[in-house]
């Protein structure tokens, strides 16, 4: 029978796909947002918000949500304290508060301006905080890119130290991205996922099992933070070890060059002494020495 039997080819192709190296995606990174449920509820930090809306839309939704939640809590606790912790009186005070707001045009205008300006102020604050955090992480990332482009050494020892320094800076940026809640942003998600994969492999964990546990919520925020912290400490120790090794070897090479230079100077002095002695003996033998030049014969 001519041709290749498909039954022989297809299992091989399937086995290659089966053992293909898995990767962490941006959707997996969003699943890492598992902080305290109360904190996430207070700041409207939910996964579906991060998936559906853009960053500025998220900030606007959170500003309105935070204003509503904090305003409601403030009215409730103030009424509770004024009522002497009597819930029936508290309910009447809250009702009277909103009735007074709706009672006159002036109060209604003040209430409208308050409800309008408060979310704007919260939105501006969230945007300013995000801008400072993003500028800090972007500065570190740009420093890493600049170091890769302009400062790649050619010496083997210097290149080894350079690679350890690069790995440490990558781990530092990834840890800061995670700590500042910027790891799922589009500008840094690919870089963070790559460093997270390295940290998982460095821990001798199976990457596929890590992703499965992450999706089944067996791995949370604290576990990933501890993983990145351990990876950062390891790369810091590796960088310091490489730097000490480079300094020690450089000092050894300097001492060896100085010793060789001293030996060369001694050898050069010996050669000069021999040369001067040989030249002096030739001068005496020929009679050509200062004060008594050899006369020319006619």
C-alpha positions as CSV (number, residue, x, y, z in Angstrom):
1,X,0.0,0.0,0.0
2,X,1.5,3.3,-1.1
3,X,1.7,6.4,1.2
4,X,2.0,6.8,4.9
5,X,-0.5,5.2,7.2
6,X,-2.4,8.0,9.1
7,X,-2.7,5.8,12.1
8,X,1.0,6.0,12.6
9,X,1.3,9.8,12.2
10,X,-1.7,11.0,14.2
11,X,-0.7,9.5,17.6
12,X,2.8,11.0,17.2
13,X,1.3,14.5,16.5
14,X,-1.1,14.0,19.5
15,X,1.8,13.1,21.8
16,X,3.8,16.1,20.8
17,X,0.8,18.4,21.6
18,X,0.3,16.5,24.9
19,X,3.8,17.3,26.1
20,X,4.0,20.8,24.8
21,X,5.2,23.3,27.4
22,X,2.2,25.2,29.0
23,X,2.3,28.9,29.5
24,X,0.6,31.3,31.9
25,X,-1.8,33.6,30.1
26,X,-3.3,37.0,31.1
27,X,-6.5,35.3,32.1
28,X,-4.6,33.2,34.6
29,X,-3.0,36.4,36.0
30,X,-6.5,37.9,36.7
31,X,-7.3,34.8,38.8
32,X,-4.5,35.9,41.2
33,X,-6.7,38.7,42.5
34,X,-7.7,36.9,45.7
35,X,-7.2,39.3,48.6
36,X,-9.4,39.8,51.6
37,X,-13.1,39.5,50.4
38,X,-14.2,42.5,52.4
39,X,-11.4,44.6,50.9
40,X,-12.3,43.5,47.4
41,X,-15.9,44.2,48.0
42,X,-15.2,47.7,49.5
43,X,-13.0,48.7,46.5
44,X,-15.1,46.8,43.9
45,X,-12.0,44.7,42.9
46,X,-13.7,41.8,41.2
47,X,-12.3,39.6,38.4
48,X,-15.2,40.3,36.0
49,X,-14.6,44.0,36.2
50,X,-11.0,43.5,35.2
51,X,-11.9,41.2,32.4
52,X,-14.7,43.3,30.8
53,X,-13.8,47.0,31.4
54,X,-10.8,49.1,30.6
55,X,-8.6,50.6,33.2
56,X,-10.3,54.1,33.3
57,X,-13.7,52.5,33.2
58,X,-12.7,50.4,36.2
59,X,-11.5,53.4,38.1
60,X,-14.8,55.3,37.4
61,X,-16.9,52.3,38.5
62,X,-14.8,51.9,41.7
63,X,-15.0,55.7,42.4
64,X,-18.8,55.6,42.3
65,X,-18.9,52.4,44.3
66,X,-16.5,53.6,47.0
67,X,-18.4,56.8,47.3
68,X,-21.7,55.0,47.7
69,X,-20.3,52.4,50.1
70,X,-18.4,54.9,52.3
71,X,-21.2,57.4,52.2
72,X,-23.8,54.8,53.3
73,X,-21.5,53.5,56.1
74,X,-20.8,57.0,57.3
75,X,-24.5,57.9,57.4
76,X,-25.3,54.6,59.2
77,X,-22.6,54.9,61.9
78,X,-23.3,58.6,62.5
79,X,-27.0,57.9,62.9
80,X,-26.2,54.9,65.1
81,X,-24.0,56.9,67.5
82,X,-26.5,59.8,67.6
83,X,-29.3,57.4,68.4
84,X,-27.5,55.8,71.3
85,X,-27.1,52.6,69.4
86,X,-30.9,52.2,69.1
87,X,-31.6,50.7,65.7
88,X,-35.2,51.9,65.5
89,X,-34.0,55.5,66.2
90,X,-31.2,55.0,63.7
91,X,-33.6,54.1,61.0
92,X,-35.7,57.2,61.7
93,X,-32.6,59.4,61.6
94,X,-31.5,58.0,58.2
95,X,-35.0,58.5,56.9
96,X,-35.1,62.1,58.2
97,X,-31.7,62.8,56.6
98,X,-32.9,61.8,53.1
99,X,-36.2,63.6,53.7
100,X,-34.4,66.8,54.7
101,X,-32.3,66.5,51.5
102,X,-35.4,66.2,49.4
103,X,-37.3,68.9,51.4
104,X,-35.9,72.0,49.8
105,X,-34.2,73.0,46.6
106,X,-31.1,74.2,48.4
107,X,-30.6,70.9,50.2
108,X,-31.3,69.0,47.0
109,X,-28.6,71.0,45.2
110,X,-26.1,70.5,48.0
111,X,-26.8,66.8,48.0
112,X,-26.5,66.6,44.2
113,X,-23.1,68.5,44.2
114,X,-21.9,66.2,47.0
115,X,-22.8,63.1,45.2
116,X,-21.2,64.4,42.0
117,X,-18.0,65.9,43.4
118,X,-17.2,63.0,45.7
119,X,-16.9,60.3,43.0
120,X,-14.8,62.8,40.9
121,X,-12.4,63.3,43.8
122,X,-12.1,59.6,44.4
123,X,-11.6,59.0,40.7
124,X,-8.8,61.6,40.6
125,X,-7.2,60.1,43.6
126,X,-7.3,56.5,42.1
127,X,-5.9,57.8,38.8
128,X,-3.1,59.7,40.5
129,X,-2.1,56.7,42.6
130,X,-2.2,54.4,39.5
131,X,0.0,56.9,37.6
132,X,2.6,57.0,40.3
133,X,2.7,53.2,40.6
134,X,2.8,52.8,36.8
135,X,5.6,55.4,36.4
136,X,7.7,53.6,39.1
137,X,7.4,50.2,37.5
138,X,7.8,51.5,33.9
139,X,11.0,53.2,35.0
140,X,12.4,49.9,36.4
141,X,11.4,48.1,33.2
142,X,13.0,50.8,30.9
143,X,16.2,50.5,33.0
144,X,16.2,46.8,32.3
145,X,15.7,47.3,28.6
146,X,18.4,50.0,28.4
147,X,20.8,47.7,30.3
148,X,20.2,44.9,27.8
149,X,20.8,47.1,24.8
150,X,23.7,49.3,25.8
151,X,25.7,47.5,28.5
152,X,26.2,43.9,27.2
153,X,29.8,43.0,28.1
154,X,32.1,40.8,26.0
155,X,34.2,39.4,28.8
156,X,33.0,36.0,29.9
157,X,33.2,36.7,33.6
158,X,31.5,40.1,33.2
159,X,28.8,38.5,31.0
160,X,28.1,36.0,33.8
161,X,27.7,38.8,36.3
162,X,25.6,40.8,33.8
163,X,23.2,37.8,33.4
164,X,22.8,37.4,37.2
165,X,22.1,41.1,37.5
166,X,19.6,41.0,34.7
167,X,17.7,38.1,36.4
168,X,17.7,39.9,39.8
169,X,16.3,43.0,38.2
170,X,13.6,41.0,36.4
171,X,12.6,39.3,39.7
172,X,12.5,42.7,41.5
173,X,10.3,44.2,38.8
174,X,7.9,41.2,38.9
175,X,7.7,41.4,42.7
176,X,6.9,45.1,42.6
177,X,4.3,44.6,39.9
178,X,2.6,42.0,42.0
179,X,2.9,44.1,45.2
180,X,1.5,47.2,43.4
181,X,-1.3,45.3,41.7
182,X,-0.1,46.1,38.1
183,X,0.9,42.5,37.0
184,X,-2.4,42.1,35.0
185,X,-2.0,45.3,33.1
186,X,-1.5,45.0,29.4
187,X,1.9,46.8,29.5
188,X,3.4,44.3,32.0
189,X,1.3,41.1,31.8
190,X,3.5,39.3,29.3
191,X,6.7,40.2,31.1
192,X,5.2,39.2,34.5
193,X,3.9,35.9,33.2
194,X,7.4,35.0,31.8
195,X,9.1,35.8,35.1
196,X,6.4,33.9,37.0
197,X,7.0,30.8,34.9
198,X,10.7,31.0,35.7
199,X,10.0,31.2,39.4
200,X,7.7,28.2,39.2
201,X,10.4,26.2,37.3
202,X,13.1,27.3,39.8
203,X,10.9,25.9,42.6
204,X,10.8,22.6,40.7
205,X,7.0,22.8,40.4
206,X,5.2,21.5,37.4
207,X,4.0,24.4,35.4
208,X,0.8,22.7,34.2
209,X,-0.1,21.7,37.7
210,X,0.5,25.2,38.9
211,X,-1.9,26.6,36.3
212,X,-4.5,24.0,37.1
213,X,-4.3,24.7,40.8
214,X,-4.5,28.4,40.1
215,X,-7.6,28.0,38.1
216,X,-9.2,25.8,40.8
217,X,-8.3,28.5,43.4
218,X,-5.9,26.2,45.3
219,X,-3.1,28.7,44.8
220,X,-3.9,32.2,46.0
221,X,-2.4,35.6,46.4
222,X,-0.2,34.8,49.4
223,X,1.3,31.7,47.8
224,X,2.3,33.6,44.6
225,X,3.8,36.4,46.7
226,X,5.9,34.0,48.8
227,X,7.0,32.3,45.5
228,X,8.1,35.6,44.0
229,X,9.8,36.6,47.3
230,X,11.8,33.4,47.4
231,X,12.7,33.8,43.7
232,X,13.9,37.4,44.3
233,X,16.0,36.4,47.3
234,X,17.6,33.6,45.3
235,X,18.5,35.9,42.4
236,X,19.9,38.5,44.8
237,X,22.2,35.9,46.4
238,X,23.3,34.7,42.9
239,X,24.0,38.3,41.8
240,X,26.1,39.0,45.0
241,X,28.0,35.7,44.6
242,X,28.7,36.5,40.9
243,X,29.9,40.0,41.9
244,X,32.2,38.7,44.6
245,X,33.5,36.1,42.2
246,X,34.2,38.8,39.6
247,X,35.9,41.1,42.2
248,X,38.1,38.3,43.5
249,X,39.1,37.1,40.1
250,X,39.8,40.7,38.9
251,X,42.0,41.2,42.0
252,X,43.8,38.0,41.3
253,X,44.4,39.0,37.7
254,X,45.6,42.4,38.8
255,X,48.1,40.9,41.2
256,X,49.3,38.4,38.6
257,X,49.7,41.2,36.0
258,X,51.7,43.3,38.6
259,X,53.9,40.3,39.4
260,X,54.5,39.6,35.7
261,X,55.2,43.3,35.1
262,X,57.8,43.3,37.9
263,X,59.4,40.2,36.5
264,X,59.5,41.7,33.1
265,X,61.2,44.8,34.5
266,X,63.9,42.7,36.2
267,X,64.5,40.7,33.0
268,X,64.7,44.0,31.1
269,X,67.3,45.4,33.5
270,X,69.3,42.2,33.1
271,X,69.2,42.5,29.4
272,X,70.2,46.2,29.5
273,X,73.1,45.4,31.9
274,X,74.3,42.6,29.6
275,X,73.9,44.9,26.6
276,X,75.9,47.8,28.2
277,X,78.6,45.4,29.4
278,X,79.0,43.9,25.9
279,X,79.0,47.4,24.3
280,X,81.6,48.6,26.7
281,X,83.9,45.6,26.0
282,X,83.6,46.2,22.3
283,X,84.5,49.9,22.7
284,X,87.6,49.2,24.8
285,X,88.8,46.6,22.3
286,X,88.4,49.0,19.4
287,X,89.9,52.0,21.2
288,X,86.7,54.1,20.6
289,X,85.9,55.5,24.0
290,X,85.3,59.1,25.1
291,X,88.5,61.3,25.2
292,X,90.5,59.0,23.1
293,X,89.0,58.6,19.6
294,X,90.7,56.2,17.3
295,X,92.7,58.0,14.7
296,X,92.2,57.2,11.1
297,X,95.2,55.8,9.3
298,X,96.1,57.6,6.1
